[in-house]
Amino acid sequence: MNGYLNEYDPDNDFDSVFTKATATLIAARMLPAASVLDLGCATGLMAAELAKRGPATNYVGLDHSEEYLETARAKQIPGATFQRADLNELDAFNDRYDHVLLTNIIHEVDSPTVLLNQAARLLGRGGQVHVTLQNPASVHRLVALELGMISSLETISERGQMYSTRRMINQGQLVTMVASSGLSVQETRGVFLKPFPNSVLEGLEPPMIEALDVAGRFFPENCAMNYVRASN
């Protein structure tokens, strides 16, 4: 197991809060018995959270890490299968899905545009692509900029560098990338209000965490995550 996997656990890191909040958004836009392709599924946390809200009949998760995939398979999520794949090389995949998920992944791949084009190709007629990404203009980053902890909103933090972040992409850039893949953007919004770094938020009680999730709707441009939903 490499150092990245030794240090980062998607199921237990505070980032799991963002995954769960995103699952709530996606589930509300998903009809029962939908087919789902999850690109960069990691340990299957998104699959597990969506299953709680109404299982898909066909959920396929792809990831490059066999260690993550073993964890995902061990969850035994109804209707879900998990396969090893390089997200930079998806030409061999040709099935179509009602929903394609790209949750917090396109900042790690060689070419976000190529991956978005593949997502559009693998989408069935009338389907939806769901894209989320860390927001450079999140409140906690604005505070860090004001305090001189980062030099610009495009600066990749030490944590980001450790966890394979290659680039910061703001909401406008994300919308442009999604639209350039031939998809029609249907919705943009923020996910979870993050006023402080994860290390501080980890000490909060669950009711406060829930309150920050709810409060995000009032600050869509400055949430922890940007969310874009698009259709073909």
ZINORLIN-V189779 format. One record per residue. N is the residue number from 1. RES is the residue in one small letter. PHI is phi in degrees with one decimal (* if undefined). D_CENTER is the distance of its C-alpha to the mean C-alpha in Angstrom with 1 decimal. Layout:
# ZINORLIN-V189779
N_RES_PHI_D_CENTER + N_RES_PHI_D_CENTER
This chain:
# ZINORLIN-V189779
1_m_*_22.8 + 2_n_-80.1_21.7 + 3_g_-62.1_21.5 + 4_y_-58.1_17.7 + 5_l_-70.6_17.4 + 6_n_-62.3_20.4 + 7_e_-95.9_18.9 + 8_y_-114.9_15.3 + 9_d_-119.5_14.7 + 10_p_-59.5_11.2 + 11_d_-77.7_13.4 + 12_n_-119.4_15.6 + 13_d_-64.0_14.1 + 14_f_-58.8_13.8 + 15_d_-56.1_10.0 + 16_s_-59.7_10.3 + 17_v_-62.4_11.4 + 18_f_-67.7_8.3 + 19_t_-62.4_6.7 + 20_k_-66.0_10.1 + 21_a_-65.2_10.3 + 22_t_-66.9_7.5 + 23_a_-60.2_9.3 + 24_t_-62.2_12.4 + 25_l_-62.2_11.6 + 26_i_-65.0_10.7 + 27_a_-58.8_13.7 + 28_a_-68.9_16.0 + 29_r_-111.9_15.5 + 30_m_-121.1_16.1 + 31_l_-74.2_19.8 + 32_p_-57.8_21.1 + 33_a_64.6_21.4 + 34_a_-76.3_18.7 + 35_s_-95.5_17.7 + 36_v_-133.9_14.1 + 37_l_-115.0_12.8 + 38_d_-107.1_9.6 + 39_l_-89.7_9.3 + 40_g_88.2_8.4 + 41_c_-75.4_9.0 + 42_a_53.0_10.4 + 43_t_-88.2_12.7 + 44_g_80.2_11.9 + 45_l_-62.4_10.8 + 46_m_-61.5_8.7 + 47_a_-60.3_11.8 + 48_a_-64.8_14.1 + 49_e_-68.7_12.9 + 50_l_-67.1_13.2 + 51_a_-62.0_16.5 + 52_k_-64.1_17.8 + 53_r_-98.8_17.5 + 54_g_133.4_19.1 + 55_p_-64.0_18.8 + 56_a_-78.8_18.2 + 57_t_-77.3_21.2 + 58_n_-147.7_19.4 + 59_y_-119.2_16.0 + 60_v_-115.0_15.5 + 61_g_-108.3_12.9 + 62_l_-117.4_13.3 + 63_d_-155.9_13.1 + 64_h_-85.4_15.6 + 65_s_-96.7_16.4 + 66_e_-65.8_19.2 + 67_e_-63.0_19.1 + 68_y_-61.9_15.5 + 69_l_-63.6_16.6 + 70_e_-60.9_19.8 + 71_t_-65.2_18.1 + 72_a_-62.9_16.0 + 73_r_-64.3_19.4 + 74_a_-65.2_21.2 + 75_k_-71.6_19.4 + 76_q_51.0_21.3 + 77_i_-78.0_19.0 + 78_p_-56.1_21.2 + 79_g_78.7_20.6 + 80_a_-108.7_17.9 + 81_t_-127.9_18.6 + 82_f_-132.0_16.9 + 83_q_-129.0_18.0 + 84_r_-81.9_18.1 + 85_a_-158.7_17.3 + 86_d_-89.4_16.9 + 87_l_-67.6_14.2 + 88_n_-82.7_16.7 + 89_e_-139.4_19.2 + 90_l_-112.5_18.4 + 91_d_-61.0_21.8 + 92_a_-76.5_23.1 + 93_f_-92.2_20.7 + 94_n_-132.8_22.3 + 95_d_-66.9_21.5 + 96_r_-112.2_20.1 + 97_y_-132.0_17.6 + 98_d_-70.3_17.3 + 99_h_-137.6_13.5 + 100_v_-118.9_11.2 + 101_l_-105.5_7.5 + 102_l_-129.8_5.6 + 103_t_-98.7_1.8 + 104_n_54.1_3.1 + 105_i_-133.7_6.0 + 106_i_-70.9_8.6 + 107_h_-78.2_10.1 + 108_e_-104.9_11.3 + 109_v_-90.1_13.0 + 110_d_-59.2_16.6 + 111_s_-139.1_16.2 + 112_p_-56.2_13.2 + 113_t_-63.9_15.9 + 114_v_-62.8_16.9 + 115_l_-65.9_13.6 + 116_l_-64.9_13.2 + 117_n_-63.0_16.9 + 118_q_-66.1_16.4 + 119_a_-59.4_13.7 + 120_a_-64.0_16.4 + 121_r_-64.9_19.1 + 122_l_-90.3_17.7 + 123_l_-92.6_17.4 + 124_g_-72.9_20.4 + 125_r_-59.4_22.6 + 126_g_76.9_21.4 + 127_g_-81.6_17.8 + 128_q_-133.8_14.6 + 129_v_-104.6_11.5 + 130_h_-116.2_8.3 + 131_v_-121.9_6.3 + 132_t_-126.6_4.4 + 133_l_-159.0_5.8 + 134_q_-57.8_8.3 + 135_n_-97.5_11.4 + 136_p_-59.6_14.6 + 137_a_-100.0_16.7 + 138_s_-57.4_15.4 + 139_v_-53.3_18.7 + 140_h_-65.4_18.6 + 141_r_-78.4_18.5 + 142_l_-62.9_21.3 + 143_v_-64.0_23.3 + 144_a_-62.0_22.9 + 145_l_-65.6_24.1 + 146_e_-62.3_27.0 + 147_l_-85.9_28.0 + 148_g_77.8_28.0 + 149_m_-79.6_25.4 + 150_i_-131.6_23.5 + 151_s_-85.4_25.4 + 152_s_-160.5_23.1 + 153_l_-70.2_19.7 + 154_e_-88.2_18.9 + 155_t_-65.1_19.8 + 156_i_-88.5_17.4 + 157_s_-68.3_18.2 + 158_e_-60.0_19.7 + 159_r_-61.6_16.8 + 160_g_-62.6_14.5 + 161_q_-63.9_17.2 + 162_m_-64.4_17.5 + 163_y_-106.2_13.9 + 164_s_74.2_14.1 + 165_t_-69.0_12.9 + 166_r_-99.8_15.2 + 167_r_-158.6_14.9 + 168_m_-101.0_14.0 + 169_i_-126.9_13.2 + 170_n_-82.2_14.3 + 171_q_-61.4_13.8 + 172_g_-61.1_16.9 + 173_q_-64.3_16.1 + 174_l_-64.3_12.7 + 175_v_-61.4_14.8 + 176_t_-63.0_17.5 + 177_m_-61.2_15.5 + 178_v_-64.2_14.2 + 179_a_-64.3_17.8 + 180_s_-68.6_19.3 + 181_s_-82.9_18.0 + 182_g_91.6_20.3 + 183_l_-90.3_18.0 + 184_s_-100.7_19.1 + 185_v_-69.1_16.8 + 186_q_-104.0_17.3 + 187_e_-159.2_15.4 + 188_t_-133.2_13.9 + 189_r_-166.0_13.3 + 190_g_-101.4_12.1 + 191_v_-127.6_10.5 + 192_f_70.2_12.7 + 193_l_-84.1_15.7 + 194_k_-117.3_15.8 + 195_p_-80.2_19.4 + 196_f_-135.3_19.7 + 197_p_-62.0_18.1 + 198_n_-53.4_16.6 + 199_s_-60.5_20.1 + 200_v_-83.5_21.7 + 201_l_-64.2_19.3 + 202_e_-59.4_19.7 + 203_g_-86.9_23.3 + 204_l_-81.3_22.8 + 205_e_-76.4_23.9 + 206_p_-50.1_21.6 + 207_p_-59.0_23.3 + 208_m_-71.4_22.4 + 209_i_-61.1_18.7 + 210_e_-63.2_18.8 + 211_a_-63.8_20.8 + 212_l_-67.1_18.2 + 213_d_-63.8_15.6 + 214_v_-64.2_18.4 + 215_a_-64.2_19.5 + 216_g_-56.8_16.4 + 217_r_-64.8_17.7 + 218_f_-87.0_20.7 + 219_f_-133.1_19.0 + 220_p_-60.0_16.3 + 221_e_-84.5_16.8 + 222_n_-129.1_16.6 + 223_c_-79.2_13.7 + 224_a_-65.5_11.4 + 225_m_-127.5_8.4 + 226_n_-98.8_9.2 + 227_y_-122.8_8.4 + 228_v_-129.3_10.4 + 229_r_-115.6_11.9 + 230_a_-139.2_14.5 + 231_s_-133.0_17.2 + 232_n_-99.0_19.8
